[in-house]
Amino acid sequence: MVEILLPACIAFGFALGILSGLTPGLHLNNFAAMLLAVSPQLLALGLSPFQMASIILSASISQTFFDAIPAIFLGAPDSETALTVLPGQRLMLEGRGIEAVRLSALGSAGSVLFAIFLIIPLSWIVSSYNDYLTKYVGILLLAIALMMIKSERGPWIEGQGSWVHWKYKAVAALLFLTSGLLGTFAFDHENLASSPLGLGPQVLLPLLSGIFGASSLLLSLSTETEIPEQKESKIKLSANALAKAVFSGGLGGSVVAWIPGVSPSVAAITARLGATPSPEEFLVSIAGVNTANALFSLVALYVIDKPRSGAAAAIQELMALDQSTLIQMIIIVVIVAAASYLTCIGAARLAGRAISRLNYRLLCLGVLLFLVAMTYAFTGLFGLFIFFLSTVVGLIAPVAGIHRTHAMGVLMLPLILRYI
């Protein structure tokens, strides 16, 4: 019976990850909370805690592959894919949306293989220096924020003069502080968010959906955007550039999983500093960050007994990890990653054929209304208020001509204030 139930649980979790990945605004944490709520009944039916944990683990991995599809084709991100919206949509508007998803899937799959080799050395390092690491999280994030702002140069326009870059740096700093203060306000008043569905408050939904989703959709609605036919274009990244992007994403996701409260998007920003990656490289890198982070959240739970993600917290509620269990779960991660890679590419082809046949303005309007409905369903009227403010903040970057990554202050500034 065990041999039959475990593959079924893995397949069920894989399907849940596809559903949560493809549905804007729906996060794996929702499914994890539901599974925990019905865990007594599932245990009574004969499922073991390990089998239930395998459902959550499988879903957490497959979601990191499939959430790139709505981010690229619809511009509707979640907290992990927020930064993929602009590079992914840029390729989609060039008729290379399928290629963009393939790049993202390559980054996710490659990061799993790379991250496995980091498990032993990183586990040893973190177990030895974990207290020292967490002590300086705030200073590290502050340094990253300053480097982000310093690297902003704005668009190059002939005749502007050399001092114009300081204007863009000032606007970048303003956007970082504005988004950060909005995030701080939202998290401090999270108790005001009440879901009509009775679910736990999730202020990240209106924050990130407004800044990175709704603002992009409004810009698309204000222009006569024509979606070209999405073709099976060949990946143009060289093997060296692809390997470099997988390395930076896998390393960033593996490291950030140990740091309390730091999101994969912050790791992606860190990986981006010191270079100006192409949209292709950035898609590979951010996907690698997300999937490696999902794997190492599990490893961190075993090594330091502290959950660093919603999925890891749910697994901790179900069972205690030992070395044998961890090895089995890593095998599950590899199996699910392989299945997700193949299935994601097929789903991208279907999405590519569908998107070019649709009225894009009506599609953008539909997604925008869907995000509003999801925001109300999960966070109520307070969430709608935050959604409106975050949408306004999200328009600053494209209007000013600076990188939208500075709006990640919405997550970084609250963490900086918390840890410094």
Secondary structure per residue as TSV (DSSP state, phi and psi in degrees):
chain	resnum	aa	ss	phi	psi
A	1	M	-	360.0	-42.0
A	2	V	H	-60.1	-41.5
A	3	E	H	-64.4	-28.6
A	4	I	H	-82.9	-42.0
A	5	L	H	-68.7	-39.3
A	6	L	H	-62.6	-49.5
A	7	P	H	-58.9	-35.8
A	8	A	H	-66.0	-39.6
A	9	C	H	-65.9	-40.9
A	10	I	H	-63.1	-43.9
A	11	A	H	-64.5	-38.9
A	12	F	H	-64.9	-44.5
A	13	G	H	-63.3	-40.0
A	14	F	H	-57.4	-44.6
A	15	A	H	-67.2	-38.8
A	16	L	H	-63.0	-38.9
A	17	G	H	-64.4	-38.4
A	18	I	H	-62.9	-45.8
A	19	L	H	-62.1	-47.6
A	20	S	H	-69.5	-32.1
A	21	G	H	-70.4	-39.1
A	22	L	H	-83.1	-16.0
A	23	T	S	-99.8	111.0
A	24	P	T	-58.9	133.4
A	25	G	T	87.9	-14.0
A	26	L	-	-96.3	122.5
A	27	H	-	-114.7	154.6
A	28	L	H	-57.4	-31.9
A	29	N	H	-57.0	-30.4
A	30	N	H	-63.7	-46.3
A	31	F	H	-66.9	-39.9
A	32	A	H	-60.6	-43.0
A	33	A	H	-63.9	-39.8
A	34	M	H	-65.4	-42.4
A	35	L	H	-63.0	-41.1
A	36	L	H	-64.0	-36.8
A	37	A	H	-65.9	-34.5
A	38	V	T	-101.8	10.8
A	39	S	H	-59.2	-38.1
A	40	P	H	-59.8	-40.4
A	41	Q	H	-68.1	-40.0
A	42	L	H	-67.1	-39.2
A	43	L	H	-63.9	-37.2
A	44	A	H	-67.2	-27.5
A	45	L	T	-80.1	-7.7
A	46	G	T	115.4	-3.8
A	47	L	-	-75.3	139.6
A	48	S	-	-88.5	160.2
A	49	P	H	-56.1	-37.4
A	50	F	H	-64.4	-40.1
A	51	Q	H	-65.5	-39.3
A	52	M	H	-67.9	-38.6
A	53	A	H	-64.7	-33.7
A	54	S	H	-66.0	-30.5
A	55	I	H	-63.7	-48.9
A	56	I	H	-65.2	-43.2
A	57	L	H	-62.7	-46.1
A	58	S	H	-61.4	-41.5
A	59	A	H	-64.8	-39.5
A	60	S	H	-65.4	-31.7
A	61	I	H	-78.9	-48.7
A	62	S	H	-64.9	-32.1
A	63	Q	H	-60.8	-36.0
A	64	T	H	-67.8	-18.4
A	65	F	H	-84.0	-47.5
A	66	F	H	-84.5	-18.6
A	67	D	T	-71.0	-9.9
A	68	A	H	-71.2	-26.2
A	69	I	H	-66.4	-52.9
A	70	P	H	-66.8	-30.4
A	71	A	H	-65.0	-38.3
A	72	I	H	-82.1	-46.7
A	73	F	H	-87.6	-24.5
A	74	L	T	-117.5	-16.5
A	75	G	-	69.2	32.5
A	76	A	-	-118.7	95.5
A	77	P	-	-92.8	167.6
A	78	D	-	-113.7	-169.4
A	79	S	T	-65.2	-24.4
A	80	E	T	-89.3	-28.0
A	81	T	T	-107.2	10.3
A	82	A	G	-53.9	-40.0
A	83	L	G	-77.8	-9.9
A	84	T	G	-83.4	-13.1
A	85	V	H	-58.4	-53.7
A	86	L	H	-68.3	-51.3
A	87	P	H	-61.0	-41.2
A	88	G	H	-66.0	-43.9
A	89	Q	H	-66.6	-32.5
A	90	R	H	-60.5	-44.5
A	91	L	H	-69.5	-38.0
A	92	M	H	-61.8	-39.5
A	93	L	T	-72.2	-12.0
A	94	E	T	-94.6	5.5
A	95	G	T	82.5	17.1
A	96	R	-	-117.9	31.3
A	97	G	H	-64.1	-39.6
A	98	I	H	-64.0	-41.6
A	99	E	H	-61.2	-40.0
A	100	A	H	-61.1	-42.8
A	101	V	H	-67.4	-39.5
A	102	R	H	-61.2	-39.8
A	103	L	H	-62.7	-43.3
A	104	S	H	-62.7	-43.3
A	105	A	H	-65.3	-38.0
A	106	L	H	-62.2	-42.6
A	107	G	H	-61.8	-41.7
A	108	S	H	-66.6	-47.4
A	109	A	H	-66.1	-43.5
A	110	G	H	-64.0	-35.7
A	111	S	H	-67.9	-32.0
A	112	V	H	-63.3	-47.7
A	113	L	H	-63.0	-41.5
A	114	F	H	-68.6	-42.5
A	115	A	H	-65.8	-31.1
A	116	I	H	-59.1	-38.0
A	117	F	H	-70.9	-15.9
A	118	L	H	-92.0	-8.4
A	119	I	H	-59.1	-50.6
A	120	I	H	-67.4	-51.9
A	121	P	H	-63.4	-41.9
A	122	L	H	-68.6	-36.3
A	123	S	H	-62.1	-41.2
A	124	W	H	-66.7	-43.8
A	125	I	H	-63.9	-47.9
A	126	V	H	-69.8	-39.9
A	127	S	H	-62.8	-26.3
A	128	S	H	-85.5	-31.4
A	129	Y	H	-126.3	24.6
A	130	N	H	-62.2	-43.9
A	131	D	H	-62.9	-40.6
A	132	Y	H	-66.7	-38.0
A	133	L	H	-64.6	-49.1
A	134	T	H	-69.9	-24.1
A	135	K	H	-64.2	-31.9
A	136	Y	T	-111.9	22.9
A	137	V	H	-60.2	-45.1
A	138	G	H	-61.3	-43.3
A	139	I	H	-64.9	-39.9
A	140	L	H	-61.6	-45.2
A	141	L	H	-66.2	-37.8
A	142	L	H	-62.9	-41.2
A	143	A	H	-63.7	-40.6
A	144	I	H	-62.7	-43.8
A	145	A	H	-61.6	-43.3
A	146	L	H	-64.8	-38.9
A	147	M	H	-66.9	-37.1
A	148	M	H	-59.5	-48.4
A	149	I	H	-66.3	-41.9
A	150	K	H	-62.9	-32.4
A	151	S	H	-78.3	-12.9
A	152	E	-	-72.0	125.3
A	153	R	-	-122.3	-9.6
A	154	G	-	71.7	179.7
A	155	P	-	-72.7	146.5
A	156	W	-	-86.3	119.2
A	157	I	-	-128.2	125.2
A	158	E	T	-60.8	134.1
A	159	G	T	91.0	0.7
A	160	Q	S	-76.4	-26.6
A	161	G	-	93.9	161.6
A	162	S	T	-75.3	-21.4
A	163	W	T	-82.3	-8.6
A	164	V	H	-65.4	-25.2
A	165	H	H	-63.9	-27.7
A	166	W	H	-67.2	-29.5
A	167	K	H	-65.2	-43.7
A	168	Y	H	-67.9	-35.0
A	169	K	H	-64.3	-39.4
A	170	A	H	-65.6	-41.4
A	171	V	H	-66.2	-38.5
A	172	A	H	-61.7	-43.7
A	173	A	H	-62.7	-41.0
A	174	L	H	-62.7	-42.6
A	175	L	H	-65.3	-41.5
A	176	F	H	-60.4	-46.7
A	177	L	H	-68.1	-41.4
A	178	T	H	-63.8	-48.8
A	179	S	H	-65.2	-37.7
A	180	G	H	-64.5	-41.9
A	181	L	H	-66.7	-36.0
A	182	L	H	-63.9	-44.2
A	183	G	H	-62.5	-42.4
A	184	T	H	-61.2	-44.6
A	185	F	H	-61.0	-44.7
A	186	A	H	-65.1	-44.4
A	187	F	H	-69.0	-35.6
A	188	D	H	-68.3	-25.4
A	189	H	T	-115.5	28.1
A	190	E	G	-59.2	-27.0
A	191	N	G	-65.1	-18.2
A	192	L	G	-76.6	-17.5
A	193	A	-	-80.1	117.0
A	194	S	-	-126.1	123.8
A	195	S	-	-83.8	126.2
A	196	P	T	-60.5	-19.3
A	197	L	T	-88.3	-2.4
A	198	G	-	81.0	16.1
A	199	L	-	-89.4	163.8
A	200	G	-	-67.0	149.0
A	201	P	-	-64.5	139.1
A	202	Q	-	-136.4	80.6
A	203	V	T	-69.8	-15.2
A	204	L	H	-61.8	-32.1
A	205	L	H	-59.4	-56.5
A	206	P	H	-67.7	-33.4
A	207	L	H	-62.6	-55.9
A	208	L	H	-79.3	-32.3
A	209	S	I	-65.5	-33.7
A	210	G	I	-75.2	-50.2
A	211	I	I	-65.3	-46.2
A	212	F	I	-105.6	-17.9
A	213	G	I	-102.5	-65.7
A	214	A	I	-61.8	-38.2
A	215	S	H	-62.7	-41.0
A	216	S	H	-66.6	-39.6
A	217	L	H	-65.5	-39.0
A	218	L	H	-64.5	-39.8
A	219	L	H	-64.1	-39.1
A	220	S	H	-65.8	-37.3
A	221	L	H	-68.2	-27.7
A	222	S	T	-83.6	-5.6
A	223	T	T	-122.2	161.4
A	224	E	T	-88.5	70.8
A	225	T	-	-77.6	127.7
A	226	E	-	-109.9	127.2
A	227	I	-	-88.4	115.4
A	228	P	-	-73.0	166.7
A	229	E	-	-62.8	132.3
A	230	Q	-	-87.1	113.4
A	231	K	-	-104.6	160.5
A	232	E	-	-79.7	74.2
A	233	S	-	-78.6	151.4
A	234	K	-	-77.2	139.7
A	235	I	-	-65.4	125.0
A	236	K	-	-93.3	-7.3
A	237	L	-	-67.5	136.9
A	238	S	-	-71.4	160.1
A	239	A	H	-60.0	-36.4
A	240	N	H	-67.0	-44.5
A	241	A	H	-66.8	-37.9
A	242	L	H	-64.9	-45.0
A	243	A	H	-62.9	-39.9
A	244	K	H	-63.9	-41.1
A	245	A	H	-68.0	-40.7
A	246	V	H	-63.5	-41.0
A	247	F	H	-62.0	-48.8
A	248	S	H	-65.9	-40.1
A	249	G	H	-69.3	-45.3
A	250	G	H	-63.4	-42.1
A	251	L	H	-67.1	-44.6
A	252	G	H	-60.9	-45.0
A	253	G	H	-67.6	-34.7
A	254	S	H	-68.4	-37.1
A	255	V	H	-78.1	-43.7
A	256	V	H	-68.7	-21.2
A	257	A	T	-64.7	-19.7
A	258	W	T	-87.3	-15.5
A	259	I	S	-95.3	124.1
A	260	P	T	-64.0	130.8
A	261	G	T	77.3	-2.4
A	262	V	-	-91.7	125.7
A	263	S	-	-84.6	162.4
A	264	P	H	-59.0	-31.0
A	265	S	H	-63.9	-34.4
A	266	V	H	-66.0	-39.1
A	267	A	H	-63.3	-36.8
A	268	A	H	-65.4	-38.5
A	269	I	H	-62.3	-43.2
A	270	T	H	-61.1	-43.2
A	271	A	H	-65.4	-26.3
A	272	R	H	-81.6	-22.4
A	273	L	T	-67.6	147.1
A	274	G	T	86.2	-0.7
A	275	A	S	-154.7	165.2
A	276	T	-	-119.8	83.7
A	277	P	-	-70.0	153.0
A	278	S	-	-70.5	163.7
A	279	P	H	-55.4	-36.9
A	280	E	H	-63.4	-47.2
A	281	E	H	-63.3	-40.0
A	282	F	H	-66.1	-38.4
A	283	L	H	-63.0	-43.1
A	284	V	H	-62.2	-43.8
A	285	S	H	-65.8	-48.9
A	286	I	H	-66.5	-36.1
A	287	A	H	-65.0	-41.3
A	288	G	H	-62.4	-39.9
A	289	V	H	-58.4	-47.5
A	290	N	H	-62.8	-46.8
A	291	T	H	-73.9	-41.5
A	292	A	H	-62.5	-36.8
A	293	N	H	-63.3	-40.8
A	294	A	H	-62.9	-40.4
A	295	L	H	-67.4	-46.7
A	296	F	H	-77.1	-16.7
A	297	S	H	-63.3	-35.0
A	298	L	H	-69.4	-44.3
A	299	V	H	-62.7	-41.5
A	300	A	H	-62.8	-35.1
A	301	L	H	-62.7	-38.5
A	302	Y	H	-73.6	-42.6
A	303	V	H	-77.5	-46.9
A	304	I	H	-113.7	2.2
A	305	D	S	57.6	37.9
A	306	K	-	-134.7	124.9
A	307	P	-	-74.5	137.2
A	308	R	-	-116.3	13.3
A	309	S	S	-155.6	165.2
A	310	G	H	-62.9	-38.1
A	311	A	H	-65.8	-43.1
A	312	A	H	-64.5	-38.0
A	313	A	H	-63.8	-39.3
A	314	A	H	-66.8	-41.2
A	315	I	H	-63.6	-39.0
A	316	Q	H	-62.2	-35.4
A	317	E	H	-66.6	-28.1
A	318	L	H	-86.9	-37.5
A	319	M	-	-161.6	164.2
A	320	A	-	-98.0	139.6
A	321	L	-	-90.8	137.5
A	322	D	-	-122.5	178.8
A	323	Q	H	-61.8	-42.0
A	324	S	H	-63.6	-43.6
A	325	T	H	-63.9	-40.8
A	326	L	H	-61.7	-43.4
A	327	I	H	-62.0	-42.4
A	328	Q	H	-61.8	-40.7
A	329	M	H	-68.7	-35.3
A	330	I	H	-64.4	-37.7
A	331	I	H	-62.7	-41.4
A	332	I	H	-61.2	-41.3
A	333	V	H	-58.5	-45.0
A	334	V	H	-64.1	-43.1
A	335	I	H	-63.2	-46.7
A	336	V	H	-67.0	-38.0
A	337	A	H	-62.7	-41.9
A	338	A	H	-63.9	-45.6
A	339	A	H	-64.6	-39.1
A	340	S	H	-65.5	-40.8
A	341	Y	H	-59.4	-48.9
A	342	L	H	-67.3	-43.4
A	343	T	H	-69.7	-36.4
A	344	C	H	-63.6	-39.8
A	345	I	H	-63.8	-41.3
A	346	G	H	-64.0	-41.1
A	347	A	H	-64.9	-35.1
A	348	A	H	-64.7	-38.9
A	349	R	H	-63.2	-42.4
A	350	L	H	-63.8	-44.4
A	351	A	H	-64.2	-38.8
A	352	G	H	-64.1	-40.8
A	353	R	H	-68.5	-36.0
A	354	A	H	-73.8	-40.7
A	355	I	H	-65.4	-35.2
A	356	S	T	-75.3	-14.8
A	357	R	T	-95.1	-6.7
A	358	L	S	-98.5	156.3
A	359	N	-	-74.3	110.0
A	360	Y	H	-66.9	-34.6
A	361	R	H	-66.7	-41.6
A	362	L	H	-66.4	-36.0
A	363	L	H	-64.1	-44.5
A	364	C	H	-61.1	-42.7
A	365	L	H	-63.1	-41.6
A	366	G	H	-63.2	-43.3
A	367	V	H	-65.8	-39.0
A	368	L	H	-61.7	-44.7
A	369	L	H	-65.4	-35.8
A	370	F	H	-64.3	-41.7
A	371	L	H	-64.0	-38.9
A	372	V	H	-62.6	-44.5
A	373	A	H	-64.9	-42.3
A	374	M	H	-64.9	-38.7
A	375	T	H	-61.6	-44.8
A	376	Y	H	-66.2	-40.4
A	377	A	H	-64.0	-35.0
A	378	F	H	-98.5	-22.3
A	379	T	H	-134.6	-3.1
A	380	G	H	70.2	-157.8
A	381	L	H	-66.6	-37.3
A	382	F	H	-61.4	-39.7
A	383	G	H	-62.8	-38.4
A	384	L	H	-64.5	-38.0
A	385	F	H	-62.4	-45.9
A	386	I	H	-64.5	-39.2
A	387	F	H	-59.5	-43.6
A	388	F	H	-63.6	-47.0
A	389	L	H	-63.6	-42.7
A	390	S	H	-67.9	-31.8
A	391	T	H	-64.6	-41.9
A	392	V	H	-62.4	-44.9
A	393	V	H	-62.4	-37.6
A	394	G	H	-65.8	-20.3
A	395	L	T	-81.2	-14.1
A	396	I	H	-61.5	-48.9
A	397	A	H	-60.8	-52.9
A	398	P	H	-66.2	-33.1
A	399	V	H	-69.4	-39.4
A	400	A	H	-83.4	-15.0
A	401	G	T	81.0	29.6
A	402	I	-	-116.2	171.1
A	403	H	-	-70.1	139.4
A	404	R	G	-74.4	-12.1
A	405	T	G	-62.1	-23.3
A	406	H	G	-63.4	-23.3
A	407	A	G	-71.9	-6.8
A	408	M	G	-69.5	-2.0
A	409	G	H	-55.9	-22.1
A	410	V	H	-59.1	-29.1
A	411	L	H	-101.1	-36.3
A	412	M	H	-74.2	-43.4
A	413	L	H	-63.1	-44.4
A	414	P	H	-58.1	-36.4
A	415	L	H	-69.9	-39.6
A	416	I	H	-61.0	-46.8
A	417	L	H	-65.0	-30.1
A	418	R	H	-74.8	-38.1
A	419	Y	H	-100.5	-12.7
A	420	I	-	-90.4	360.0
